[in-house]
Amino acid sequence: MTSMHTSRARRRSLGVAVAAAGLLTTLLAAGPAAATPDPGDLVPGAGASQNAATADGAGRELAPGEIPGQDEIVHSSNIKPLANIPSSDPTQINSDMAFQGKYAYAGNYNGFVIYDVGNPRAPKKVTEVLCPGGQNDISVDGDLLFLSTDSSRSDDSCNSVSQPATEKSSWEGIKIFDIKDKKNPRYIKSVETPCGSHTHTLVPGGRDAYLYVSSYNPNDAFPDCKPPHDGISVVKVPKKNPTQAAVVAFPILFPDGGNPGAPTNPGVSKTTGCHDITVLPSKDLAAGACMGDGILFDISRPEQPRVIDRVQDNVNFAFWHSATFNERANKVVFTDELGGGGGATCNEATGPTRGADGIYEITGRGDQRKLVFKSYFKIPRMQADTENCVAHNGSLIPVGGGRDIMVQAWYQGGISVWEFTDSTSPKEIAYFERGPLTTDKLSLGGSWSAYYYNGHIYSNDIVKGLDVLRLDDWRTDSAKWVWLNRLNVQTQPDYR
């Protein structure tokens, strides 16, 4: 899940759309919506080579201030790379991940891949579904898989091609697949949403599931994405009849319009919707990363989420990108996606407080709860000026005992495990990364998402594909006893 903050015009070709076997390709066609795909218009992995596998224990530790060689694997002594499955098409951008049982589901701008990770040392590709439409943000619930389409398409089928969002016949939104047969997923339903679906968040329920659909950047020239766009779409999915899924609400989160951005706040994105939302169903809470604003809201009534508190950082945050609660639900980590994911911002010129995480504590109770800023965290390892690097998708590691530790992707900055038990003094405790994809120009690559699931770290690398890592550290060993049957990271479980 990521963002780019220029115009909404579609400039990148997402490849030729090919129908996947077994997919239904004649669903309702609808009108357009759009949001600029990220992380920019760079060509993924230009000049990069593919590693067929990651050798057990390969790599070495970095010296202070050192930048590894091109494509060189480096990692701390408490992380061990176990396996890598290369992308079948490294020109396509790999995106977010979800997990269920022994399977990992990995989105990419051309569709999604299902992996069998029952044996983390030897993961296997089960099937690959071709269904173009960036970003293909992904979640799973039982036999259903949901994909976000946020690139303007000629229709809602898996045979669609790029089409300008200015055309009324264009389509963007949510696609729903039946994944009961892992080798042959079936496309069963589409739901068009205003301004598309850059990301979505599953809100589980009893008879129904809900999707909070985040999208942004409206334009008067787009028939189905005109300003103002100051809320989110709520899609209701009847579990027994998912083909009846539909938009049932568009709650307004920013009645005052949100952060005005430049010129009032130079360098800050104007709020025209949300980028990503993390829900904590056990507490009826959600945290929204909404371009120029961070929000905390009540989701006790899923169709009517209600904002409790809202914060801005007009000094160091450029684009509020994603959020993670700690286990006790008294902290939220927000990420700033400075440069839209395509910039080299993990360098001395950018500094330690921009393109970083912001740690906020939640004080008070009920409607009096407030988000209180405590500190920033940014990886301490310097990256080359040819490496796109910024805070990106991560998950909590369920260590318990009052400690707060998470794993996080930083694009070409690699994977960082860091502790924020002391909200004012966060620190990195483990890392894994590859050296620059290229040494002569800025190129796009690195870990899009890095998540902890049932004892291992899984990363969807934009160019390199699926990485599996093992973390052995006394501070995180207790997490190995926590076993889940499903993990959609933005639907955060109550690990306690």
C-alpha positions, -999 to +999 in steps of 0.1 A: +000+000+000+017+031-010+012+065-026+024+090-051+015+126-047+016+141-082-013+143-107-039+116-110-033+110-147-024+074-155+010+073-171+024+038-164+014+008-184+004-020-162+011-046-189-012-065-211-042-079-193-045-116-198-075-136-186-067-161-158-081-196-162-113-201-144-120-163-139-154-148-148-148-120-171-182-106-178-192-086-147-210-053-147-191-025-163-193+009-146-179+044-145-144+056-136-126+067-106-089+072-101-059+077-079-023+079-089-007+046-086+025+044-066+053+043-060+059+066-090+069+062-126+102+046-121+109+013-139+110-015-113+145-030-108+161-014-139+194-033-144+187-057-115+194-094-115+172-121-099+184-144-072+170-178-077+172-185-040+185-170-007+210-193+008+205-203+044+226-179+064+238-159+034+249-123+040+269-104+066+265-076+090+271-040+079+299-018+093+287+015+107+279+039+078+286+012+052+264+008+021+265-027+008+275-036-028+250-039-056+225-067-048+246-078-019+226-094+009+234-081+044+216-087+077+221-086+115+232-118+132+198-124+147+180-127+113+185-156+090+172-156+054+156-189+047+141-188+012+133-166-018+109-172-047+117-148-075+090-128-093+078-144-125+078-110-141+102-085-124+089-057-145+056-058-125+054-042-091+048-066-061+026-050-035+008-061-002+003-095+014-023-114+035-022-148+052-046-176+059-037-210+072-006-222+054-011-198+025+003-164+018-015-142-007+007-116-025-007-088-046+011-073-076+001-047-102-007-076-126-028-097-102-019-119-073+000-150-063-009-177-038+020-194-020+021-225+002+042-214+032+035-245+053+072-252+052+088-217+055+122-231+044+106-243+012+077-222+001+059-231-031+040-211-056+005-226-059-010-204-085-007-170-102-038-150-112-035-124-140-059-095-134-042-062-140-051-031-119-027-015-095-022-017-067-041-049-061-040-043-024-052-076-009-071-092+020-087-126+026-117-138+047-127-175+046-131-184+009-131-148-002-102-127-015-105-089-021-084-068-044-082-031-048-081-016-082-068+020-083-058+024-119-085+035-144-095+005-165-116-001-196-140-023-176-140-045-145-128-077-161-094-093-160-091-086-197-093-048-191-068-023-204-058+011-192-082+039-200-083+075-190-103+084-159-119+112-178-140+086-197-173+078-180-171+041-190-139+036-170-139+014-139-121+012-106-130-004-073-131-037-055-128-072-071-139-103-052-126-138-058-137-172-045-105-189-033-119-222-021-099-240-048-064-225-043-053-237-077-082-221-095-096-189-079-128-176-094-136-140-100-172-136-087-180-099-082-169-063-086-179-032-067-172+002-082-162+028-056-157+066-059-122+074-069-113+038-070-097+017-042-061+025-035-063+003-004-090-014+016-094-027+051-115-057+061-137-051+091-150-086+102-185-091+113-211-118+119-232-123+089-215-095+070-180-083+064-172-047+057-145-031+036-133+004+043-121+016+010-095+044+009-090+065-022-080+101-028-070+129-053-104+138-069-105+159-101-132+179-117-124+162-150-132+128-136-169+119-139-169+096-109-143+112-088-151+149-084-142+169-053-149+171-025-138+136-016-135+139+022-144+104+034-142+066+027-165+041+009-180+014+031-187-018+012-209-044+028-203-081+019-229-106+029-209-137+037-235-162+025-241-142-007-210-122-015-222-114-051-246-090-033-217-069-021-223-031-025-213+003-013-237+011+016-222+043+030-197+071+024-190+086+059-175+121+059-143+121+080-132+156+073-162+180+073-138+209+074-119+196+043-089+183+062-053+196+059-052+223+032-016+214+022+004+239+003+008+269+003-007+270+038+015+240+048+044+237+023+056+202+016+024+186+031-002+167+010-037+182+009-062+158+025-086+146-002-094+112+013-075+085+032-045+064+021-048+035+045-067+025+076-059-001+103-088-014+124-086-030+159-120-048+160-115-060+196-114-024+208-138-009+182-110+014+171-094+024+139-064+046+130-065+063+096-035+076+077-051+103+055-026+122+034-022+153+056-040+140+087-038+112+112-071+102+128-084+079+155-119+068+152-146+046+167-160+017+145-185+003+169-211+009+142-191-002+111-213+017+086-209+049+106-173+053+118-169+083+140-137+104+144-125+108+180-093+127+174-072+141+146-036+152+144-013+169+119+025+172+116+032+201+092+069+201+100+081+166+093+053+146+078+046+149+040+021+121+035+004+101+063+006+066+048-003+038+072-008+030+109-001+002+135-015-002+170+005-017+198-008-047+217-023-026+246-040-002+221-024+028+239+000+037+210-002+041+173+027+042+149+020+063+118+043+062+087+052+091+065+057+082+029+079+111+019+086+112-019+057+087-026+079+057-022+100+065-053+125+088-037+159+083-020+151+097+014+171+074+038+202+096+034+220+123+052+205+150+032+169+141+043+178+135+079+163+113+107+129+129+111+115+130+076+102+099+058+101+083+092+076+067+116+058+089+141+050+073+175+018+085+192+004+076+226-033+074+231-044+092+263-078+095+280-109+074+276-139+072+254-145+103+233-118+121+253-090+100+238-062+120+223-032+111+201-001+126+217+032+127+197+062+112+214+091+106+189+102+096+154+119+064+143+139+060+111+163+032+101+199+041+112+214+024+082+223+049+055+211+042+019+225+051-014+211+080-035+200+054-061+178+036-036+141+044-031+137+042+007+110+054+031+089+041+060+064+016+046+042-014+055+049-034+087+032-054+114+034-058+151+054-088+165+032-103+193+058-105+220+036-097+250+051-087+284+045-050+278+071-047+250+063-030+217+082-044+187+073-044+151+088-054+117+086-030+088+095-027+052+116+003+040+117-004+002+154-006-007+162+002+030+152-034+035+134-049+065+138-034+100+128-049+134+125-021+159+113-016+195+092+013+207+085+001+243+099+035+254+079+058+231+105+085+233+135+063+225+128+037+197+157+016+184+164-009+157+171-044+169+174-064+137+176-058+099+178-075+065+185-057+032+200-060-002+225-035-017+213-011-044+196-025-075+215+001-095+245+023-089+242+048-117+205+059-114+175+059-091+155+027-095+125+012-079+127-019-057+129-033-022+105-046+004+069-033-001+055-052+029+073-071+057+050-090+081+054-114+110+032-145+107+034-177+128+070-175+137+085-161+105+089-128+086+075-127+051+084-099+027+070-091-007+099-075-025+089-052-055+115-069-078+129-099-060+096-116-050+088-135-018+115-135+010+111-157+041+132-148+072+137-162+106+142-139+136+160-153+166+162-128+194+154-131+231+132-100+229+109-116+203+111-153+210+078-153+229+060-144+196+068-179+183+041-193+206+014-171+190-003-189+162-029-174+139-052-189+114-055-156+094-037-123+092-048-093+073-024-069+088-046-038+085-073-059+104-051-061+135-058-090+158-059-088+196-029-109+203-036-110+240 
